[in-house]
Amino acid sequence: MHFAVIALFPSLSFIFPANVSHLASVMYKSGYTPSAKCDREISISTECVDEIMLRHNISNTSIYNLSNEKLDKYHYEIATTQCLKHSDCTEVEYIRDFYYDATYIVSDVYKRAYGCLEEEASNILSNFNKCLKDHPQAIDREFLEKCSRPVIETFKCDSEQMKAINKFLNETIKLSEDYSIPNYFSTNVANQGDIIQFFLSLSILLVLYI
């Protein structure tokens, strides 16, 4: 079911599982280069977050089948870990803040509408594949507006669950905007190639999954 959520909200892929090196790679490819000091601190943060993943016995594939309770515990530890709070480097702060905000909104919607998302998983996956073909270059807000929102409108869930899911959508749109590289780092240099490549990779995984 978690895979369906990622298909609907691709920017949240960075917490399934948490991957500091992947986030750092996106920063580098955007044209933003950290100082040598911050580069070292990103490496330290990477090791720390990887240790949390090992402690929870999570891999890049097993996380998609993790129970809601175990996933919530893992995300809580990622959001509150001290290993991302030791640094005053903007790059580490970016990763720390993203994890905190992203894990919070996932935890919130799972508490309020997990049953609905689970019931709609096959609907999400089939529509994602179609939407990716219709909008192959759509990223971030554009994808959420053109693909995610129309899919959500087809859900057959009660009003409270729909309210929670629509809140989740709006918060994810804001998350994508707040943590866009040019916005967060106040730079005009932004190469979206890595994000587009992620969509292509996700499409391949989707074919294998369904």
MIPAMI-290903 format. One record per residue (C-alpha): residue in three letters; x, y, z. Coordinates in steps of 0.001 Angstrom, whole numbers, padded with zeros to 6 digits, always signed. Layout:
<nodes>
ALAXYZ;...
</nodes>
This chain:
<nodes>
MET+000000+000000+000000;HIS+002854+002402+000767;PHE+003993+002100-002849;ALA+000618+003431-003981;VAL+001046+006457-001700;ILE+004439+007158-003285;ALA+002896+006870-006753;LEU+000329+009479-005707;PHE+002828+011716-003888;PRO+006287+011132-005454;SER+008089+013822-003438;LEU+007562+011622-000368;SER+009746+008911-001899;PHE+012681+010395+000019;ILE+011277+008994+003281;PHE+010493+005509+001907;PRO+013101+004925+003274;ALA+014915+008043+004442;ASN+017940+008499+002210;VAL+020299+011364+003022;SER+022691+010589+000173;HIS+019820+010669-002351;LEU+018609+014041-001088;ALA+022169+015353-001116;SER+022565+014092-004686;VAL+019508+016100-005739;MET+021123+019193-004217;TYR+024398+018582-006047;LYS+022692+017986-009394;SER+020693+021186-009006;GLY+023948+023115-009114;TYR+024158+023776-005370;THR+027558+022791-003961;PRO+028072+022563-000184;SER+031255+023594+001561;ALA+033803+020908+002439;LYS+032734+021176+006092;CYS+029079+020617+005237;ASP+029928+017820+002836;ARG+031559+015964+005745;GLU+028548+016587+007965;ILE+026214+015242+005295;SER+028330+012063+005272;ILE+027990+011789+009065;SER+024218+012293+008795;THR+024012+009650+006076;GLU+025697+007057+008291;CYS+023453+007917+011223;VAL+020191+007653+009249;ASP+021398+004413+007624;GLU+021961+002976+011109;ILE+018343+003778+012008;MET+017208+001908+008905;LEU+019307-001115+009905;ARG+017990-000978+013459;HIS+014437-001181+012135;ASN+015446-003926+009680;ILE+014297-001870+006699;SER+015538-002110+003118;ASN+014716-000111-000005;THR+012127-002731-000952;SER+010868-004145+002358;ILE+009614-000743+003499;TYR+006724-000986+001018;ASN+005337-003979+002922;LEU+005955-002612+006412;SER+002980-002479+008759;ASN+001566+000955+009464;GLU+002643+000743+013119;LYS+006257-000182+012316;LEU+006463+002471+009612;ASP+005195+005098+012048;LYS+007850+004153+014621;TYR+010563+004323+011973;HIS+009389+007704+010694;TYR+009126+009055+014242;GLU+012752+008132+014929;ILE+013866+009721+011644;ALA+011951+012913+012454;THR+013352+013228+015975;THR+016854+011782+015622;GLN+019633+013817+017192;CYS+022041+012987+014379;LEU+020405+015594+012156;LYS+020340+018246+014885;HIS+024082+018538+015498;SER+024818+020737+012508;ASP+024301+024379+011598;CYS+025006+023620+007931;THR+022092+024739+005778;GLU+022262+021505+003780;VAL+021832+019320+006865;GLU+019105+021630+008171;TYR+017325+021210+004825;ILE+017390+017417+005133;ARG+016382+017516+008806;ASP+013456+019890+008222;PHE+012242+017960+005179;TYR+012220+014671+007082;TYR+010395+016236+010018;ASP+007654+017796+007883;ALA+007281+014872+005462;THR+007070+012165+008132;TYR+004554+014225+010101;ILE+002084+014615+007233;VAL+002362+010912+006313;SER+001781+009874+009928;ASP-001217+012197+010150;VAL-003001+010946+007022;TYR-002300+007310+007930;LYS-003968+007839+011291;ARG-007023+009452+009701;ALA-007440+007709+006345;TYR-005269+004590+006168;GLY-008249+002364+005339;CYS-009272+004566+002428;LEU-005762+004670+000944;GLU-005503+000894+001310;GLU-008833+000332-000463;GLU-007885+002698-003281;ALA-004343+001339-003783;SER-005067-000526-007036;ASN-006981+002489-008364;ILE-004014+004744-007551;LEU-001490+002465-009248;SER-003481+002015-012459;ASN-004183+005749-012738;PHE-000552+006633-011991;ASN+000644+004593-014944;LYS-001860+006302-017266;CYS-001078+009771-015944;LEU+002659+009272-016321;LYS+002090+008509-020005;ASP-000159+011562-020426;HIS+002172+013930-018535;PRO+005690+012433-018819;GLN+007485+015644-017844;ALA+005172+016731-015027;ILE+007009+017189-011730;ASP+006272+018498-008255;ARG+003166+020721-008084;GLU+002259+020119-011724;PHE+002127+016357-011156;LEU+000147+016748-007931;GLU-002405+019000-009647;LYS-002695+017131-012967;CYS-002390+013568-011695;SER-002828+013220-007940;ARG-005819+015532-007475;PRO-007972+013947-010241;VAL-007225+010459-008880;ILE-008209+011511-005360;GLU-011503+012860-006708;THR-012418+009296-007774;PHE-011997+007863-004256;LYS-015075+006272-002688;CYS-014367+007049+000963;ASP-016319+008753+003723;SER-016225+012526+004142;GLU-013788+012541+007072;GLN-011294+010368+005216;MET-011588+012522+002105;LYS-011052+015635+004201;ALA-007850+014114+005614;ILE-006596+013030+002180;ASN-007272+016431+000605;LYS-005460+018058+003521;PHE-002605+015632+002851;LEU-002562+016644-000824;ASN-002437+020363-000034;GLU+000310+019855+002552;THR+002320+017799+000061;ILE+001990+020551-002553;LYS+003283+023034+000016;LEU+006084+020620+000955;SER+007175+020360-002686;GLU+007243+024140-002989;ASP+008918+024850+000354;TYR+011665+022303-000273;SER+012330+022991-003933;ILE+016077+023570-004252;PRO+015860+027095-005727;ASN+013289+028168-003142;TYR+015025+026770-000058;PHE+018529+027820-001042;SER+017498+031039-002828;THR+019280+030101-006034;ASN+018148+030247-009639;VAL+020147+027160-010587;ALA+017897+024124-010676;ASN+018266+021042-012818;GLN+015155+018878-012546;GLY+016733+015945-014400;ASP+017172+013856-011268;ILE+013501+014219-010364;ILE+012416+013307-013889;GLN+014694+010269-013727;PHE+012986+009318-010462;PHE+009599+009328-012202;LEU+010960+007065-014932;SER+012393+004692-012319;LEU+009099+004727-010436;SER+007259+003835-013625;ILE+009485+000784-014103;LEU+008903-000273-010491;LEU+005174+000167-010989;VAL+005137-002242-013920;LEU+006958-004811-011788;TYR+004676-004185-008816;ILE+001356-004651-010591;
</nodes>
